[in-house]
Amino acid sequence: MFGYIRPMQGELKVRELERFKACYCGLCHALGKKYRVAARFILNYELVFLSMLLWEREDAPVIKRARCIASPCKKKSYCACNSALETCAGYSVILTWWKLRDTITDEPFIKALPHRFVAFILKRAYKKAAREFSGFDAKVKQEIAALHEYEQGEDKSLDGAADKFAQILCAAAPEGDDEGKTRPVLQLLYHLGRWIYIVDACDDYKSDAKAGRYNPVARLYPPDTDSGTLPDSSTERLKTTLTHSNNLLCSAFELLPDNPWTKTVQNIIYLGMPEVRDRVLSGKSLRRKRNGNSI
């Protein structure tokens, strides 16, 4: 699912890159530990980023080494499970479940069979995660339904569709009495969700247009009749709105206290996200690379 929120690895120090990989593997271990082996296959960059964002500032990462299904012969470093990784493991399962249900609803029966199979495999994990994170589950279900209803309408507004998806990520914001911390996190997650939704629509533009699937960018900017690609005249507008959300989430991030992952998060939002934006808008699709253990 997705896979756009990644660092610019060449700009990370060797130590920082190894710690990022350890966090990535740590979320994988948390998924396997709490929701069994099958859940490891839904690992994605967005929830790794969220775990770093929600990491408590006093909670120094504990690095361990172990073999796993992705590396059975050689031990790999991973972050020991903590509250942030456990929470994001549960959120991963819930988000994947409702994404699968939405796809099953949209696609014809035959095309939806692979998604039905994955949903069957994840059903027990979803029920466990939904019990533990019932508030998040209810909010995601509500916002997915609102997004689905909006996409079935005639409104061509890109902001309207992106807003519905952004509200889903806002549900991941921790509840608390610290208004000075809660508001920036909400602002950050909102614009992160908006940015992901628009980038994903741009990345899927050509395939969605060819298949006749809903795509908010294609609805607003119909494809060129000859190439079926995004019109050049719309690229700069999309870059402007993506940059706007990127800038606002960066501003919100600067209001948050430092934690052990601050430098890595800075790399992602200041360098990694603009790099992904430019690649997608230039037609270099990330669809084949965005899932799986790509690091």
C-alpha positions, 0 to 999 in steps of 0.5 A: 500500500503506497510507499511514497514516504521514504528518505533520500538515502544518499543524504543520510549518514551511514549510521542514520541509514542503518537505524532507518533500516532497523526501524523498518525491520522493527515494524516488520517484527512487530507485525509478525509478533502480534499478527502472525507471519502473513501480516509482515507482507503489508509492511510499508514506508508510510507506517514506518514514518508514522512510528518514527513520528510517534516515537517518545522522545525519551525512548531510545531505540534498542537495536537487536539482531536476528534472522527472519523470513526475508534474511534467513541466512544472515542476521539483520538489525531491527528495533526492539518492539515498543509502543510506537511500533506496536501501535503502527503495526495495528494501524497497518493491519486496520488500514490494509483491511479497509483498503482491501474492503474498498477495493473489493467493493469497487472491482468486479468479482473476478478481479477482486478475487486476489483481494478477497484472498488477502482479506481472508488471510488477514481477517483474524489479524484485523479483528485483533487489531480492531479490538485493541485500536477500536477508535482508530478502526471506527474512524478509518471505516467512517472516512473510507465510506465518506471517501467512497461516497465522494468518489461516486459523486460528480464533484471534480474537486481534487481538494474534496477527495484529498480531504477525505483521505487526509482525515483518515491519517488524522485518526492516527494522531495521539490523543492527549492534553498537550494542545501544543503538541497535538495540533501540529501532529494533526496538521502534519498528518492531514497534509501528509495524507493529502500529499499521499492521495494526490501523488498516488493518483498521479502515479496511477493516472495512466493505468486508471485512465486506461482501465476506466477507474476513478482517478481524481486527477484524471477527472480534473485533468482528462488525459491527452487523447493520443498518449493517455498521459497527464497533460503538460499544462496540469503538471505545474499546478499539481506540483504547486499544490503538492509543494504547498502541502509539503511546506505546511507539514514541514512547518508543523513538524518544526513545532514538535519536540525532537525525538530519536528520529528527528534527523531521519524525519527531516530527511524524508519530508525535506528531501525524500518527498520532493524527490518522489513528487518530481519522479512521479510528475515526470512519469517515472512511476513508483508503482512497481517499487513501492511495496515489499522489502525494498531496502 
